[in-house]
């Protein structure tokens, strides 16, 4: 599989500039982006995003080659290239990185790239706020009965990639679709922005919810809007750009209703806006 070969090669190649702009990349030599591969359908144009904004950063994320498969965290095939519109160049952090964690990690990675560490903060399902600045100056732990996260100030850590990865893994363990639905304001389906997410309640009887992220947006002269969505999954795998119809590349562009119908096995769900980056994604 091309994807598996690419992951091996990535460990032999030096990290280039893309690795600085998109620290989650695995190969870090990819030049094709979401915006570069997926032109809007005829009659639609991309909604402008300001330079350096979260919206622009998301739509310029690097993709693996068109024939690359999506692999899970063990390196096994998760989705073939024929099943999706594209596969992000994405370095998984282990089994914990699933659907909701993609949105959490994107917000955190963008803030770190922008050197705005104070904005890297998330609430756990049990209600505690977990921040990157506190992580570097102490230690989070679970209390004796496992009901809450407690913080112990201590010796500061170096601001390293390894330390940040450990922070992200901790956040991924204790925040999820339920905490995002609780904490992120509801966004109207008619006013979605790049960076907004769809939180779906989950398969009946399983309790497992699902989350997808809006990564691009186009509009026609009548004001009709179409969107691109990415999602991760369980077990943890590389995020993919969803494609509604097989063999029809333009079907990556969907209305909110079309995407909800495409993912109907998880329920209709509700759209939400990141409280930190919603303004940065405004169009």
Number of C-alpha atoms within 10 A of each C-alpha: 13 13 22 15 10 16 17 12 12 15 11 9 11 11 16 12 11 17 17 12 17 21 19 22 23 22 25 25 18 18 13 16 19 21 20 13 15 18 16 21 17 8 10 18 16 17 16 13 19 13 9 11 17 25 28 21 20 23 21 18 23 27 25 25 20 14 14 23 26 30 23 21 21 13 14 14 15 18 17 16 18 14 17 23 26 29 27 24 29 24 17 22 17 14 16 20 25 26 27 26 25 22 24 21 19 19 21 23 19 22 18 18 13 13 10 11 16 12 16 19 18 23 18 22 20 12 15 15 16 22 18 21 16 19 21 19 14 14 15 16 12 11 11 9 6 8 9 15 18 14 16 12 12 12 10 13 14 11 11 9 10 10 15 18 14 13 17 20 18 17 25 23 15 19 22 23 22 18 17 25 21 14 18 17 15 17 18 14 15 10 9 23 25 28 29 28 28 28 25 24 21 19 14 11 6 8 9 14 19 26 29 27 26 24 26 26 27 21 18 16 9 8 9 11 21 22 23 28 24 25 23 24 20 15 15 21 29 25 24 24 24 23 24 21 14 12 12 10 17 16 17 26 26 21 17 21 12 15 21 18 14 16 17 15 14 19 17 18 18 17 24 25 24 21 11 16 20 19 15 18 23 17 15
